[in-house]
Every structure is written in C-alpha cells, then in structure tokens.
Amino acid sequence: IIMTRGWGGTSRVRVVSTEGVDVQQQASFVGLAASANYLSEGYVGPEVYEFVDSRTVKGISAEALVKELHEKVSMTSSRRREDLRGRPVLLTPKAVNELLFPLLNHAVSLENVYRGKSPLRPGEDLGSKVSVTDDPRLPGGTWSRAFDGEGLPTRAVNVMASGVFRTALSNTYWSARAGAENTHSSWRTYMTLPAISATYMVVEAPPLSDVGDAVVVDQVEGVHTSNFDTGEFSVTASVAWDGKGGLREFVLSGDLRSLLRGVAGAAGERKRYGRVVSAPLLVQGLRVSS
C-alpha cells in the first residue's frame, strides 16, 4: 500500500450576478482513494490507484475498492514485453476518464468549435457507434449541479448520437457570439471567469460479448501533452494486461476522431469513474508500440 485517503463534508455554492441571478445549492460529498503496487526482490510493479466518490456514504464501498485494487496489483505482479501491434485496445472506465474525457471535453466546447480549435464539427458524422450525453444532474455524482457557473439551470445535453456530433456545449457569451443555443454548461470557480465544460459524460456503445485478444488499458500518462486542437495524442499505458497477464508500459497513440471511429462496442459493467459513466470500450485502429 502506497497511499490511502478518505474525505467528506458538505459544500455550498451560491451564484449572484448583476443580471438578477441569485441561486444556491448545498450538497454532501464523500470519497475514498488508495494506491498500491507489487514489490519483491528485483521487481517493482506499477503504481495502481483507485478512488470512489458519492453524495452519500451508501454510495461508496471500501470493500469493492480494496478488491479491485488487489486484483489489479496481482495482475501486474509480473509483466512482459510483447509485440502488440494490430491488437485492439479495451479502455476501462478509468482509462476512458483519463484519455477520452479531456480530449472530447475540449473538442465539444462551442468556444473551441467557433475558433477553429476543435477537430470536430457540429453535424459531422464520424462513422462511429458512440453516443455521448452530458448529464449535469447525474444521481449520486459529486460534481452534479442544479445550475451552471452562471447560475442557469442545467439539463442533459445530447452531445453525440451514433457518431454524429449533435450539440456543442456552450455558455452565455459563446452562445451569443456564435449564434447558437446556450446549453448552460458554464464552469467556474470563484477565482476564474466562466468557461465551458461537461459535467458527467455518459458514454454509450453497442454491447459486446467477446473482446478477442484485446489489450486492457487501465491507466494512461501524458494526456496533458496532447494536441487538443487536433485531437492527436501519444500516451504511455502504465497499467495494462491481457489474457496472459501483466504487460510492460507501451505507447498508445492516435487522435480523437480515430478513437471515436474505432469504438467497436462496450464490454462489461457500466460505471461512473471520475467525470465519465461508461462500460469498458473496445477500440480498434489505435497505434500500439512497445
């Protein structure tokens, strides 16, 4: 065990503006986090971390967190190098949160679409099977909110439907400037101006019963080095395995469009992790290099 942490409390958010807005919300939150790795003479495994959070204590399970952490540490207790070129990748919900969320969140911002800093265009059919909804009122979500950073009521927004980019997320300024619908997706702190962000991305894809020889990717590093304007990324898969056991770190690269287009379906249980709700996604066509 490297780290364990727990937290909880209540938060109160109030937005008051010169436009006559005066709204507030109070909510509780609780969470647990832990990280661990396998250590033996001559071998140090990768650091695996897990966390859970919810609005209520009943919404989290310490036992489930410890079980999942133990399983992944055991899976990576030994690792091998292997030529993985051409094999599909199965992104766990954690990996979807780490890789897909930041890239897609940037791409579907109306500000970035309007300024030509997004690889996607509204109405464009990407030839993908993926549907994405931003749900700011997701039950149990610690980031769920009744109003956005400008005090406007939130609602679910159908961002992508079966690979078609339907709606860009917006706030008051950019919706007025672009002549588009305001989706009430403003995000801010008391120290920042209103920006645009999804709250919880609910990702859906056709169910799969078999993932073949897919490489499971659970954690990635280096997403911050991506070119968010083009969607291009090259990240290190630090925690990964396949049917034969743990795998050494390898580089996973591609771009947002090919990632979305390459999703063959979803396999396994859908869960909330971080800012996404998703089952593991089977993705074909990404470049894998050991």
C-alpha positions, 0 to 999 in steps of 0.5 A: 500500500502506497497511499490511502485517503478518505474525505467528506463534508458538505459544500455550498455554492451560491451564484449572484450576478448583476443580471438578477441571478441569485441561486444556491445549492448545498450538497454532501460529498464523500470519497475514498482513494488508495494506491498500491503496487507489487514489490519483491526482490528485483521487481517493482510493479506499477503504481495502481490507484483507485478512488470512489466518490458519492453524495452519500456514504451508501454510495461508496464501498471500501470493500469493492475498492480494496478488491479491485485494487488487489486484483489489479496489483496481482495482475501486474505482479509480473509483466512482459514485453510483447509485440502488440501491434494490430491488437485492439485496445479495451479502455476501462472506465478509468482509462476512458476518464483519463484519455477520452474525457479531456480530449472530447471535453475540449473538442465539444466546447462551442468556444473551441468549435467557433475558433477553429480549435476543435477537430470536430464539427457540429453535424459531422458524422464520424462513422462511429457507434458512440453516443455521448450525453452530458448529464449535469444532474447525474444521481449520486455524482459529486460534481452534479449541479442544479445550475451552471457557473452562471447560475442557469439551470442545467439539463442533459445535453445530447452531445453525440448520437451514433457518431454524429456530433449533435450539440456543442456545449456552450455558455452565455457569451459563446452562445451569443457570439456564435449564434447558437443555443446556450446549453448552460454548461458554464464552469467556474470557480470563484477565482476564474471567469466562466468557461465551458465544460461537461459535467458527467459524460455518459458514454454509450456503445453497442454491447459486446460479448467477446473482446478477442485478444484485446489489450486492457488499458487501465491507466494512461500518462501524458494526456496533458501533452496532447494536441487538443486542437487536433485531437492527436495524442501519444500516451504511455499505458502504465497499467495494462494486461491481457489474457496472459497477464501483466504487460510492460508500459507501451505507447498508445497513440492516435487522435480523437476522431480515430478513437471515436471511429474505432469504438467497436462496442462496450464490454462489461459493467457500466460505471461512473469513474471520475467525470465519465459513466461508461462500460469498458470500450473496445477500440480498434485502429489505435497505434500500439508500440512497445 
